[in-house]
Every structure is written in structure tokens, then in C-alpha cells.
Amino acid sequence: GGVGGEIITGVAGGQTACDHPYFPLRAGATWTYSTSEGPTTWTVDSVSGDTTSATAVITASFSSGQITYHWQCDANGLVSYDFVSLSGGGLGQIATFEVLGSSGVWLPAAELLAPGYSWNYSYQLKMTFNIEGQTLEGANENSSDSTVAGTDPVTVGGQTYSGLQISGADTTVSQVQFPGVAVPATTSSSATTLVLALGVGLVSSSSTGDGQTYSYELTSFSVP
């Protein structure tokens, strides 16, 4: 499908609750993106569960290392994700992350995603860094308010798919604790735009905050 401008609107039934129509987390799926810091590739290492409840493990690999994520999914959509570890630079594991709590849904069920639909997602994150033999701890509180801005078709690799545009406002409160030093927390805000395609996943992401913009652009993908 997709030839001659035909819009691809149908996908196979979800294999598990993590197989979201707009973000199909299936074992073996990969997405490669161009970013301002070089290419990054997301790989779904494994998926377990059924269409009611499931988990997925994803590795995001980039030039200086990789991050591992554990995702939780159910009938409400892609409910949450848990950062596990950061490694790279030949140093092995340099940081671990633990989600202490979360609320809301990262990406709601597809049938809810009509223009104007809004939702909130938040989580609290504990961070432990191992740098040159020194252990540092930190914490993040993250909150995101998202709205479906549109459902315009999206073209990927010359094929056109049913699309989804999401606008978001994100707030992060961060604090790192240094031994013997009181460091105040810092708050940052950003505006985010996500574009997804049915049966493909995330096509692009742009986040602007504190005078800087960070973006992802899909260059290739494979969804089994």
C-alpha cells in the first residue's frame, strides 16, 4: 500500500498491549533517527505479556553509549517507562535510574487519540552516577501535558500513512547531590511536538526550551 498517494490506514491486530497502533513495540523492531548529536537507534529487545498487560525492553544506542528502558503497557495504552541504566565511553555502566512513581499514560489507547484530546503524564526519577570512583545521587520530577493537535497524513519513505500530531508542554525539576555541598534544584520547561505514523511509530520529535531545540527525524525503520 501507499503507492500513488494511497494512505495506509490498516495494521495487523496488536500482538500484545505494547503493540500500540501508533508505536508498535514488537520484538525485533528498530527505528533509526538523525539528531543534532548524531544518529541513534531504538531496538525492541524483548516483549512479554498479552493484549491485556505486557512489558517491553528497549535499547537506545548512540555514539557515546546506550540507555535501556522498560515499558509497561495495558488496555489504557503505553502507560509508563522506566529508565534502567546508562553505559558508554568504554566505562561500562556509569549511571542507574529508578522510577519511584508515575501517574497518567505516556501514549493513550489509539481510539482516544482524536483532535483536541488531552492527557497528563508524570513520573519521579532517582538517579545514581558513578564517575571516576565517586558516587553522586540526584532526582528528577517530570510532568507533561499533551494534546492531539491533528491527524494529518504522514509520509515516510515515499509511502503515506495515517498520522498523529501531538503538542506537549513539559516541566522538569532536577537536583544533583554533591558530598558536603547543598545544590538548589533547577526547573526547566520545554514545548514538544511529536509526529507519529500508524504502523510505523515515532516519525519526528522536536523539543524547544531554554533557548535550545533538540530534534529527532526518522531515517529508517523495521517493524516485524
Disulfide bonds with the S-S distance in Angstrom:
Cys18-Cys73 2.01
